[in-house]
Amino acid sequence: LIVIDCQSREIIKAPPAKYVALSYIWGQQKPREKDVEEKEGRLYLTGPLGKTIEDAIIVTQRLNLRYLWIDRYCIPKDDLEHQISRMHEIYGGAYVTIIAAAGNGPEHGIPGVNNRTRIKPPPVTIGSRTLHATFPSPKLLVEGSKWYSRGWTFQEGLLSCRRLVFTDHQVYFHC
C-alpha cells in the first residue's frame, strides 16, 4: 500500500499505522505528473493541489493522523489492475474515509475546512420570535450529490467501515 505522508508530503510505502482514505469526484484536473516531483529518488506532492486534496490533508492532520491514501497518487500506473482488485482492502482498512460529497470536482474543496463556508439555512423572524430552520437530511444531501451518482465513489463509500461525510451543509460521521 502506498500513502501520502501529510507532514512531509512524500508518497511512501505505508508504515504499520492508521491511514485515512479520500473518496471524491476527480472532475477536470491537471495531469498527475504536474503534482508530483521526484527528489533524490523519492516522490513528493508539490502544490498547489486541488482544493479538495489540500483540504483532505488538513482533515487528516486535524484527526491527529499522518497518512492519507488518495487513488490519484497512491496507485502506481504499472499496478492499476491489481490495486483496483484490492479496493475492498484499501477502503475497508482505512481508519476513516473522508467522503467529499459536495461540489462537482477537485476544486470545490471540503466545506467547513480551510475557510470554506458551509451553506446555512437562514433564520426567519416573525414578530419577536426568530425561527431557525433545520438542516436538510444528510441522506438526501448525499443521495443528491454528484459523488453519489458515480459508481466508483459509491463503491468506495460502501467499502468503508467509517465515513466522515462532508456536504455543502454539514459534516457527519457514519460507522
C-alpha positions as CSV (number, residue, x, y, z in Angstrom):
1,L,0.0,0.0,0.0
2,I,1.3,3.5,-0.9
3,V,0.2,6.5,1.1
4,I,0.9,10.2,1.4
5,D,2.8,11.4,4.5
6,C,0.8,14.5,5.3
7,Q,3.7,16.1,7.2
8,S,6.4,15.8,4.5
9,R,4.0,15.3,1.5
10,E,6.2,12.4,0.5
11,I,4.5,9.5,-1.3
12,I,5.7,6.4,0.6
13,K,5.2,2.7,1.3
14,A,2.6,2.6,4.1
15,P,4.1,2.0,7.5
16,P,2.2,-0.1,10.0
17,A,0.0,2.8,11.1
18,K,-3.6,4.1,10.7
19,Y,-4.4,5.9,7.5
20,V,-7.2,7.9,6.1
21,A,-8.7,7.3,2.6
22,L,-10.3,10.0,0.4
23,S,-13.3,9.5,-1.8
24,Y,-14.1,12.4,-4.1
25,I,-15.0,13.4,-7.6
26,W,-12.0,13.7,-9.8
27,G,-13.5,16.1,-12.4
28,Q,-11.1,18.0,-14.6
29,Q,-7.6,18.1,-13.2
30,K,-4.2,18.8,-14.4
31,P,-2.1,15.8,-15.2
32,R,-0.9,13.9,-12.2
33,E,2.7,14.4,-13.2
34,K,2.4,18.2,-12.5
35,D,1.5,17.4,-8.9
36,V,4.4,15.0,-8.2
37,E,8.1,15.8,-8.1
38,E,11.0,13.4,-7.8
39,K,13.8,14.4,-5.4
40,E,16.7,12.1,-4.8
41,G,14.7,9.0,-5.8
42,R,11.7,10.0,-3.7
43,L,8.3,11.3,-4.8
44,Y,6.7,14.4,-3.2
45,L,3.4,16.2,-3.8
46,T,4.1,19.7,-5.0
47,G,1.5,22.4,-4.7
48,P,-0.9,23.8,-5.4
49,L,-3.0,20.7,-5.5
50,G,-6.8,20.7,-5.9
51,K,-8.7,22.3,-3.0
52,T,-10.4,19.0,-2.1
53,I,-7.0,17.3,-1.8
54,E,-5.4,20.1,0.2
55,D,-8.4,20.0,2.5
56,A,-8.2,16.3,2.9
57,I,-4.6,16.7,4.0
58,I,-5.8,19.2,6.6
59,V,-8.6,17.0,7.9
60,T,-6.2,14.1,8.2
61,Q,-3.8,16.2,10.3
62,R,-6.7,17.6,12.4
63,L,-7.7,14.0,13.2
64,N,-4.1,13.6,14.5
65,L,-3.3,11.1,11.8
66,R,-0.4,11.3,9.4
67,Y,-1.1,9.1,6.4
68,L,-3.6,9.7,3.6
69,W,-4.5,7.4,0.7
70,I,-5.7,9.1,-2.5
71,D,-6.2,6.9,-5.5
72,R,-4.8,9.5,-7.9
73,Y,-1.4,9.5,-6.2
74,C,-1.2,6.1,-4.4
75,I,-2.0,3.7,-7.2
76,P,1.1,3.1,-9.3
77,K,0.3,3.1,-13.1
78,D,2.0,-0.2,-13.6
79,D,-0.1,-1.8,-10.9
80,L,-3.5,-0.4,-11.7
81,E,-5.4,-3.7,-12.2
82,H,-4.1,-5.3,-9.1
83,Q,-4.8,-2.2,-7.0
84,I,-8.4,-1.9,-8.3
85,S,-8.9,-5.5,-7.2
86,R,-7.8,-4.5,-3.7
87,M,-10.3,-1.6,-3.2
88,H,-12.2,-3.5,-0.5
89,E,-8.9,-3.9,1.5
90,I,-7.8,-0.3,0.9
91,Y,-11.1,1.4,1.9
92,G,-12.1,-1.3,4.4
93,G,-8.7,-1.0,6.1
94,A,-8.7,2.8,6.4
95,Y,-9.2,4.2,9.9
96,V,-11.8,6.5,8.3
97,T,-12.7,7.6,4.8
98,I,-13.2,11.2,4.0
99,I,-16.2,11.5,1.6
100,A,-16.3,14.8,-0.2
101,A,-19.9,14.7,-1.2
102,A,-20.0,18.4,-2.1
103,G,-19.3,20.1,-5.4
104,N,-18.5,18.6,-8.8
105,G,-14.8,18.3,-8.8
106,P,-11.5,18.7,-7.0
107,E,-11.6,22.5,-7.0
108,H,-14.7,22.7,-4.8
109,G,-12.9,21.9,-1.6
110,I,-14.3,20.4,1.5
111,P,-16.9,22.8,3.1
112,G,-16.0,23.8,6.7
113,V,-12.3,23.2,6.1
114,N,-9.7,25.9,5.4
115,N,-12.1,28.8,5.5
116,R,-14.6,27.2,3.1
117,T,-18.0,28.1,4.3
118,R,-21.0,25.8,4.6
119,I,-24.5,26.7,3.4
120,K,-26.5,27.7,6.5
121,P,-30.3,27.9,6.5
122,P,-31.4,31.5,7.0
123,P,-33.3,32.3,10.2
124,V,-36.8,33.6,9.9
125,T,-38.1,36.3,12.2
126,I,-41.9,36.5,12.9
127,G,-42.7,39.3,15.3
128,S,-40.5,39.0,18.3
129,R,-39.6,35.3,17.6
130,T,-36.7,34.0,15.4
131,L,-37.0,30.6,14.0
132,H,-34.0,28.6,12.9
133,A,-34.5,26.1,10.1
134,T,-33.1,22.6,10.5
135,F,-30.5,21.3,8.1
136,P,-31.7,19.1,5.2
137,S,-31.4,15.3,5.8
138,P,-27.8,14.2,5.3
139,K,-29.0,11.1,3.5
140,L,-30.9,13.3,1.0
141,L,-27.9,15.6,0.5
142,V,-25.6,12.7,-0.2
143,E,-28.1,11.0,-2.5
144,G,-28.5,14.2,-4.5
145,S,-24.7,14.7,-4.8
146,K,-22.6,14.1,-7.9
147,W,-20.4,11.9,-5.6
148,Y,-23.4,9.5,-5.1
149,S,-24.1,9.3,-8.8
150,R,-20.7,7.8,-9.7
151,G,-20.2,4.1,-9.5
152,W,-16.6,4.2,-8.2
153,T,-17.2,6.7,-5.4
154,F,-20.4,5.0,-4.4
155,Q,-18.4,1.7,-4.1
156,E,-15.7,3.5,-2.1
157,G,-18.4,4.6,0.4
158,L,-19.9,1.1,0.7
159,L,-16.5,-0.5,1.3
160,S,-15.5,1.9,4.1
161,C,-16.2,0.9,7.7
162,R,-16.1,4.5,9.0
163,R,-17.1,7.5,6.9
164,L,-16.6,11.2,7.6
165,V,-19.1,12.7,5.1
166,F,-18.8,16.3,4.1
167,T,-21.7,18.0,2.3
168,D,-22.3,21.7,1.5
169,H,-24.4,22.0,4.6
170,Q,-22.8,19.8,7.3
171,V,-20.4,17.0,8.2
172,Y,-21.4,13.8,9.7
173,F,-19.8,10.6,10.9
174,H,-21.2,7.2,9.8
175,C,-20.0,3.9,11.2
